[in-house]
Structures are given as C-alpha cells and as structure tokens.
Amino acid sequence: LKTNNLISISKIAFIEGTKGSFFQFNKFYNFNHNEIYDLLTVSEYIGNLKTKILKSIDAEIPKDLENLMEKLINQKGNLKIPISFAHGDCVHHNSIRSSNKNYLYDLEFYDKKKILFYDFFHWYTLPYIYRIYKLGETKFLIKLFPVYFYFIKKYCFHKFIKKNKSLKNIDINLHFEIFMIERMLYFLKQFKLDNFENLMAENEISFNYKIYNLLNKLLIKISNN
C-alpha cells in the first residue's frame, strides 16, 4: 500500500484453505509458460552463482564441491541452458489450496534468472532429502536416490515435455547437478555469515550442516551414474 525509504506497508489477505500435497505439483506450476528470459552457458551460470552467492562473504568453496563444478564446466561448460523465473523455495509446505485457487507463498528466494527446472527439482527432491535426515541419514536411502531420481524423470518430468516439445532432448541430469550445486552454495553462504550461530537455534544449525552433507553425497552419487 505504501513504500518509501523509511517504511513499507502491505495489505495481507487471509486465505482459507489446506496445504498442498507432494503429489500436486501440477496444481501449482504453470506448465504452459514458455517465456525464457535468457540462455546462458553452463560456465556462465555457475560463474554467476559463485559471484552472486559468495560475493558478500570471504569464503572458500570446499575442494569436493569445487571439483564437481570444474568437472561440469570442463565437460559441458559451453552448452547453453534456458533461464527462467523461479519461486526459489517451491515445496508443498509453502502451498495452499483454497476452494477456487492455488497459491504458493514465502517468496524470499524468488529469482528471475534460475535454471528452468529449479522449482521442479526443489519440489520433488527436498522432501526426500529431509526424509533421509529424519531417518538418520541411512545409507540405503542414499543408494536408492538414483532410482528415485529416475522416477522423477520418467513419470514427472514428462509434463514439461508434453507442454513444450522443444525440451524433449534437454539434458535433465545436467540441470539437476546445477540445481544441487546452487543449493549447496546457498548453504555455504549461510554458514559463513558473521552472526550465523546467533540467527538459529543449535538444533537448526546442526540440521543445516547435515542437509548440506546429504546434498553433497547425493550430488556425487548422481554425477557418478
């Protein structure tokens, strides 16, 4: 309603509804949108990530993550990938279904220039990763992840293909690796904040470190398959 240098006032409407389900991604995502803001090479996108996410902190990227990025750049650095807008934290617990509309909220990480499938990956992979954490980071679920990822590609990703034939030959594995790298870089930025330990409870800090380590293991698992 009002914004200036000193104050920002917004009007908030109450939405009566229920949380969306993990199985209802198609209810919250517009598969018909074909607007692509830009095309970037893999090298450019990863370079932009490192600059954007880590520019405000004095942080070195862990060697294993740096090696994964270098491997990706060396193998597919010149390949162009589509860039589009993304919610940034697209997951079912950030959704509401009312009687006549569906909503996604918590737009803190909204971005106009992310890989085209960022929200798709976020919706389907984060619940699996949290499940591994809750079950004690079991080796079985980590080993099973390539099978789960195959299911995502075969039975969920076809909705993208059905709506946009130009995506038929796209390298979905490449886009997923970039997504995982981006998530890990965001965690690194959190860890390096000066007051990080004062911003979260001790159990939340432990949770974030464990999720980062899980992402690392799953990324290595996928990149080696």
C-alpha positions, 0 to 999 in steps of 0.5 A: 500500500505504501513504500518509501525509504523509511517504511513499507506497508502491505495489505495481507489477505487471509486465505482459507484453505489446506496445504498442498500435497507432494503429489500436486505439483501440477496444481501449482506450476504453470506448465504452459509458460514458455517465456525464457528470459535468457540462455546462458552457458553452463560456465556462465551460470555457475560463474554467476552463482559463485559471484552472486552467492559468495560475493558478500562473504570471504569464503572458500568453496570446499575442494569436493564441491569445487571439483564437481563444478570444474568437472561440469564446466570442463565437460559441458561448460559451453552448452547453453541452458534456458533461464527462467523465473523461479519461486526459489523455495517451491515445496508443498509446505509453502502451498495452499489450496483454497476452494477456487485457487492455488497459491504458493507463498514465502517468496524470499528466494524468488529469482528471475534468472534460475535454471528452468527446472529449479522449482521442479527439482526443489519440489520433488527432491527436498522432501526426500532429502529431509526424509533421509535426515529424519531417518538418520541419514541411512545409507540405503536411502542414499543408494536408492536416490538414483532410482528415485531420481529416475522416477522423477524423470520418467513419470514427472518430468514428462509434463514439461515435455508434453507442454513444450516439445522443444525440451524433449532432448534437454539434458535433465541430469545436467540441470539437476547437478546445477540445481544441487550445486546452487543449493549447496552454495546457498548453504555455504553462504549461510554458514559463513555469515558473521552472526550465523550461530546467533540467527538459529537455534543449535538444533537448526544449525546442526540440521543445516550442516547435515542437509548440506552433507546429504546434498553433497553425497547425493550430488556425487552419487548422481554425477557418478551414474 
